[in-house]
Amino acid sequence: MDEVQVLACNVYSNLTLDERPTLFLEFHGSNKRDVEEQARSVGNICSSNGGSSFVWSTLPHEIDKLWTARHNAYYAALSLRKGARGFTTDVCVPISRLTQVIVETRMDLTHSGLIGKKNNRLEESIFLQPIAITI
């Protein structure tokens, strides 16, 4: 999510996330120790690559609140523009160009005046780009 999408989620879902680009990750394992090890590894990767912070939890109520907000991100984006409807696109690019295309798409949307905040699911070099439009 970009910073404006995080702001929309904060308002829509009553959160207090830092309003900066944010990546949600979900960890699974056969036991709590495996999950904690995965989280520590990802935290180290984030830190060594200039990530600003890495926060995680195993508390069910915190997890539910964050994932509910993530799942409602589409509606949070629409709430930024009164009467808006959503138009969602899928963008598929080689993984080597993924960052470049995300940055270029954001610039294109900014210049167009459309609200198209990043609410991406990055899977196999595909990102989803919802756009809020008024009809």
C-alpha positions in Angstrom: 0.0 0.0 0.0 1.2 3.5 -0.7 1.0 6.2 2.0 -2.4 7.5 0.8 -3.9 4.0 0.8 -2.6 3.6 4.4 -4.2 6.9 5.3 -7.5 5.7 3.8 -7.3 2.4 5.8 -6.5 4.3 9.0 -9.6 6.5 8.6 -11.9 3.7 7.3 -10.8 1.0 9.8 -9.8 3.2 12.7 -6.1 2.3 12.7 -3.0 4.2 13.5 -0.5 2.8 11.0 2.4 5.0 9.9 1.3 6.7 6.7 4.1 5.5 4.5 4.4 2.6 1.9 3.5 -0.5 3.8 3.7 -4.2 3.0 1.5 -6.8 4.8 2.9 -10.3 5.2 1.3 -13.4 6.6 3.5 -16.1 8.2 2.5 -19.8 8.7 4.3 -22.6 10.3 3.7 -25.9 12.1 4.3 -24.2 15.5 4.8 -20.8 17.0 8.6 -21.0 17.0 8.6 -21.5 13.2 6.4 -18.4 12.7 8.6 -16.3 15.0 11.7 -17.5 13.1 10.2 -16.4 9.8 9.2 -13.1 11.3 12.7 -12.5 12.6 14.3 -13.4 9.2 12.0 -11.0 7.4 12.7 -8.3 10.0 16.4 -8.7 9.3 15.9 -8.6 5.5 13.8 -5.4 5.9 16.4 -3.8 8.2 19.3 -4.7 5.9 17.5 -3.2 2.9 16.5 0.1 4.4 13.1 -0.7 5.6 11.8 1.8 8.1 10.2 -0.6 10.5 9.0 -4.1 10.8 6.1 -4.8 13.2 4.4 -8.2 13.7 2.2 -9.9 16.1 0.9 -13.3 17.1 -2.1 -11.9 19.0 -5.3 -12.9 17.3 -7.2 -9.6 17.9 -4.3 -7.6 16.4 -4.0 -9.9 13.4 -7.7 -9.8 12.8 -7.8 -6.0 12.9 -5.0 -5.6 10.5 -6.2 -8.2 8.0 -9.8 -6.9 8.2 -8.4 -3.5 7.3 -6.3 -5.0 4.5 -9.3 -6.8 3.1 -11.4 -3.5 3.3 -8.7 -1.5 1.6 -10.7 -1.3 -1.7 -13.6 0.3 0.1 -11.3 2.6 2.1 -9.9 3.8 -1.3 -13.4 4.4 -2.6 -14.2 6.4 0.5 -11.6 9.0 -0.6 -13.9 10.3 -3.3 -17.6 10.8 -2.6 -19.7 8.8 -5.0 -16.8 6.9 -6.5 -17.0 3.5 -8.0 -14.1 1.1 -8.3 -12.3 -0.1 -11.4 -9.6 -2.7 -10.8 -6.8 -3.6 -13.2 -4.2 -6.4 -13.1 -0.7 -5.6 -14.3 1.7 -8.4 -15.1 5.4 -7.6 -15.8 8.7 -9.4 -15.5 9.8 -9.4 -11.9 12.9 -7.5 -12.9 10.7 -4.5 -13.9 8.1 -4.7 -11.1 9.4 -1.8 -9.1 9.9 0.4 -12.2 6.3 -0.3 -13.4 4.8 0.4 -9.9 6.6 3.7 -9.8 5.6 4.6 -13.3 2.0 3.7 -12.7 1.9 5.8 -9.6 3.3 8.8 -11.6 0.7 8.2 -14.4 -2.1 8.2 -11.9 -0.9 11.3 -10.1 -0.6 13.2 -13.4 -4.1 12.0 -14.5 -5.9 13.2 -11.4 -7.4 9.8 -10.8 -7.4 8.3 -7.4 -5.6 5.0 -7.9 -3.9 4.2 -4.6 -1.7 1.2 -4.3 -3.5 -1.7 -2.8 -1.3 -4.4 -4.3 -1.1 -8.1 -3.9 2.3 -8.9 -5.2 2.2 -12.4 -6.6 4.3 -13.8 -9.3 5.0 -10.3 -10.8 1.4 -9.3 -10.8 0.0 -6.3 -9.0 -3.6 -5.1 -8.7 -4.3 -1.5 -9.3 -7.7 -0.2 -8.1 -8.8 3.1 -9.4 -11.6 5.2 -7.9 -13.7 7.0 -10.5 -16.9 9.1 -10.3 -19.5 8.2 -12.8 
